[in-house]
Amino acid sequence: MIRLATSKDLNTIATTAEKTVKVMKAEGSDQWDETYPTIHHFSEDIKHSSLFIYEVDSIIYGFITAVQNIAKEYNNLNWSLSNDEVGTFHRLIVDPERRKTNVASELIKFVEGHFQKLGLRGMKIDTYSINEKAQRLFTRLGYEKVGEYYMEERELPFLGYEKEL
């Protein structure tokens, strides 16, 4: 079941995010660290009703933040859809103990459906260029790479992906 997160979920969410950051570091990714994502980010997501939980038998398997605020870093990419007709997601996390259970795909599909119901035409998303798992997932779900951009604090680029819904 996928549902909106509540403040009661916050400690489990934060713990799961911390476990995920440790796994990412062990896999050689510096995309996230102790400063992002934090309990503060998830608390804000809950306050804005944008954090969705994938839950089985009251156990949180993963979560995703769905928003319509498109990052300014996206502006220089070659998108086919305008920012006002798309949504995006951030902080897609699957509990490391629940990987390979299709949770990430189900969460992304849920967000796509959520935005379709709101009348949006597409999705714009990104991932750090060393996150090959995310790149494969996005491609498998029908997203097309539109370009790359750089952020000051990172040496390697981020990759932008788009999908028409």
Contacts in CASP RR format, 6 or more apart in sequence:
PFRMAT RR
TARGET T0000
AUTHOR 0000-0000-0000
METHOD contacts of the structure
MODEL  1
MIRLATSKDLNTIATTAEKTVKVMKAEGSDQWDETYPTIHHFSEDIKHSS
LFIYEVDSIIYGFITAVQNIAKEYNNLNWSLSNDEVGTFHRLIVDPERRK
TNVASELIKFVEGHFQKLGLRGMKIDTYSINEKAQRLFTRLGYEKVGEYY
MEERELPFLGYEKEL
1 54 0 8 1.000
1 55 0 8 1.000
1 56 0 8 1.000
2 52 0 8 1.000
2 53 0 8 1.000
2 54 0 8 1.000
2 55 0 8 1.000
2 106 0 8 1.000
2 107 0 8 1.000
2 110 0 8 1.000
3 52 0 8 1.000
3 53 0 8 1.000
3 55 0 8 1.000
4 49 0 8 1.000
4 51 0 8 1.000
4 52 0 8 1.000
4 53 0 8 1.000
5 13 0 8 1.000
5 42 0 8 1.000
5 45 0 8 1.000
5 46 0 8 1.000
5 51 0 8 1.000
5 52 0 8 1.000
5 53 0 8 1.000
5 63 0 8 1.000
6 46 0 8 1.000
7 43 0 8 1.000
7 46 0 8 1.000
9 46 0 8 1.000
9 53 0 8 1.000
9 60 0 8 1.000
10 39 0 8 1.000
10 42 0 8 1.000
10 43 0 8 1.000
10 46 0 8 1.000
12 60 0 8 1.000
13 39 0 8 1.000
13 42 0 8 1.000
13 51 0 8 1.000
13 53 0 8 1.000
13 60 0 8 1.000
13 63 0 8 1.000
14 38 0 8 1.000
14 39 0 8 1.000
14 42 0 8 1.000
16 60 0 8 1.000
16 62 0 8 1.000
16 63 0 8 1.000
16 93 0 8 1.000
16 95 0 8 1.000
17 37 0 8 1.000
17 38 0 8 1.000
17 42 0 8 1.000
17 91 0 8 1.000
17 93 0 8 1.000
19 95 0 8 1.000
19 96 0 8 1.000
20 32 0 8 1.000
20 93 0 8 1.000
20 94 0 8 1.000
20 95 0 8 1.000
20 96 0 8 1.000
21 32 0 8 1.000
21 33 0 8 1.000
21 34 0 8 1.000
23 96 0 8 1.000
24 30 0 8 1.000
24 31 0 8 1.000
24 32 0 8 1.000
25 33 0 8 1.000
28 130 0 8 1.000
29 128 0 8 1.000
29 130 0 8 1.000
29 131 0 8 1.000
30 154 0 8 1.000
31 127 0 8 1.000
31 128 0 8 1.000
31 130 0 8 1.000
31 131 0 8 1.000
37 91 0 8 1.000
37 93 0 8 1.000
41 91 0 8 1.000
42 51 0 8 1.000
42 91 0 8 1.000
45 51 0 8 1.000
45 65 0 8 1.000
45 91 0 8 1.000
48 67 0 8 1.000
50 65 0 8 1.000
50 66 0 8 1.000
50 67 0 8 1.000
51 63 0 8 1.000
51 64 0 8 1.000
51 65 0 8 1.000
51 91 0 8 1.000
52 63 0 8 1.000
52 64 0 8 1.000
52 65 0 8 1.000
52 66 0 8 1.000
52 107 0 8 1.000
52 110 0 8 1.000
52 111 0 8 1.000
52 114 0 8 1.000
53 60 0 8 1.000
53 62 0 8 1.000
53 63 0 8 1.000
54 60 0 8 1.000
54 61 0 8 1.000
54 62 0 8 1.000
54 63 0 8 1.000
54 64 0 8 1.000
54 94 0 8 1.000
54 103 0 8 1.000
54 106 0 8 1.000
54 107 0 8 1.000
54 110 0 8 1.000
55 61 0 8 1.000
60 95 0 8 1.000
61 94 0 8 1.000
61 95 0 8 1.000
61 98 0 8 1.000
61 101 0 8 1.000
61 103 0 8 1.000
62 93 0 8 1.000
62 94 0 8 1.000
62 95 0 8 1.000
62 98 0 8 1.000
62 103 0 8 1.000
62 107 0 8 1.000
63 91 0 8 1.000
63 92 0 8 1.000
63 93 0 8 1.000
63 107 0 8 1.000
64 89 0 8 1.000
64 90 0 8 1.000
64 91 0 8 1.000
64 92 0 8 1.000
64 93 0 8 1.000
64 107 0 8 1.000
64 108 0 8 1.000
64 110 0 8 1.000
64 111 0 8 1.000
65 89 0 8 1.000
65 90 0 8 1.000
65 91 0 8 1.000
65 92 0 8 1.000
66 87 0 8 1.000
66 88 0 8 1.000
66 89 0 8 1.000
66 111 0 8 1.000
66 114 0 8 1.000
66 115 0 8 1.000
67 87 0 8 1.000
67 88 0 8 1.000
67 89 0 8 1.000
67 90 0 8 1.000
68 86 0 8 1.000
68 87 0 8 1.000
68 88 0 8 1.000
68 115 0 8 1.000
68 120 0 8 1.000
69 88 0 8 1.000
70 83 0 8 1.000
70 86 0 8 1.000
70 87 0 8 1.000
70 88 0 8 1.000
70 124 0 8 1.000
71 88 0 8 1.000
71 126 0 8 1.000
73 126 0 8 1.000
73 149 0 8 1.000
73 151 0 8 1.000
73 158 0 8 1.000
74 83 0 8 1.000
74 124 0 8 1.000
74 126 0 8 1.000
74 149 0 8 1.000
74 160 0 8 1.000
76 149 0 8 1.000
77 146 0 8 1.000
77 147 0 8 1.000
77 148 0 8 1.000
77 149 0 8 1.000
77 160 0 8 1.000
78 146 0 8 1.000
78 147 0 8 1.000
79 124 0 8 1.000
79 146 0 8 1.000
79 162 0 8 1.000
80 146 0 8 1.000
80 162 0 8 1.000
80 164 0 8 1.000
81 121 0 8 1.000
81 122 0 8 1.000
81 124 0 8 1.000
81 162 0 8 1.000
81 164 0 8 1.000
83 124 0 8 1.000
85 120 0 8 1.000
85 121 0 8 1.000
85 122 0 8 1.000
86 115 0 8 1.000
86 120 0 8 1.000
86 121 0 8 1.000
86 122 0 8 1.000
86 123 0 8 1.000
86 124 0 8 1.000
86 162 0 8 1.000
87 115 0 8 1.000
87 120 0 8 1.000
87 122 0 8 1.000
87 123 0 8 1.000
87 124 0 8 1.000
88 123 0 8 1.000
88 124 0 8 1.000
88 125 0 8 1.000
89 107 0 8 1.000
89 108 0 8 1.000
89 111 0 8 1.000
89 123 0 8 1.000
89 125 0 8 1.000
92 104 0 8 1.000
92 107 0 8 1.000
92 108 0 8 1.000
92 134 0 8 1.000
94 101 0 8 1.000
94 103 0 8 1.000
94 104 0 8 1.000
94 107 0 8 1.000
104 137 0 8 1.000
105 137 0 8 1.000
105 140 0 8 1.000
105 141 0 8 1.000
108 137 0 8 1.000
108 141 0 8 1.000
109 141 0 8 1.000
111 123 0 8 1.000
112 122 0 8 1.000
112 123 0 8 1.000
112 163 0 8 1.000
112 165 0 8 1.000
113 165 0 8 1.000
115 122 0 8 1.000
115 123 0 8 1.000
115 165 0 8 1.000
116 165 0 8 1.000
120 165 0 8 1.000
121 164 0 8 1.000
121 165 0 8 1.000
122 162 0 8 1.000
122 163 0 8 1.000
122 164 0 8 1.000
122 165 0 8 1.000
123 143 0 8 1.000
123 162 0 8 1.000
123 163 0 8 1.000
123 165 0 8 1.000
124 160 0 8 1.000
124 161 0 8 1.000
124 162 0 8 1.000
125 138 0 8 1.000
125 143 0 8 1.000
125 160 0 8 1.000
125 161 0 8 1.000
125 162 0 8 1.000
125 163 0 8 1.000
126 149 0 8 1.000
126 158 0 8 1.000
126 159 0 8 1.000
126 160 0 8 1.000
126 161 0 8 1.000
127 134 0 8 1.000
127 135 0 8 1.000
127 138 0 8 1.000
127 158 0 8 1.000
127 159 0 8 1.000
127 160 0 8 1.000
127 161 0 8 1.000
128 134 0 8 1.000
128 154 0 8 1.000
128 156 0 8 1.000
128 158 0 8 1.000
128 159 0 8 1.000
129 148 0 8 1.000
129 156 0 8 1.000
129 157 0 8 1.000
129 158 0 8 1.000
129 159 0 8 1.000
130 156 0 8 1.000
135 145 0 8 1.000
135 159 0 8 1.000
138 161 0 8 1.000
139 145 0 8 1.000
141 163 0 8 1.000
142 163 0 8 1.000
143 161 0 8 1.000
143 162 0 8 1.000
143 163 0 8 1.000
144 161 0 8 1.000
144 162 0 8 1.000
144 163 0 8 1.000
145 159 0 8 1.000
145 160 0 8 1.000
145 161 0 8 1.000
146 160 0 8 1.000
146 161 0 8 1.000
146 162 0 8 1.000
147 159 0 8 1.000
147 160 0 8 1.000
148 157 0 8 1.000
148 158 0 8 1.000
148 159 0 8 1.000
148 160 0 8 1.000
149 157 0 8 1.000
149 158 0 8 1.000
149 160 0 8 1.000
150 157 0 8 1.000
150 158 0 8 1.000
151 158 0 8 1.000
END
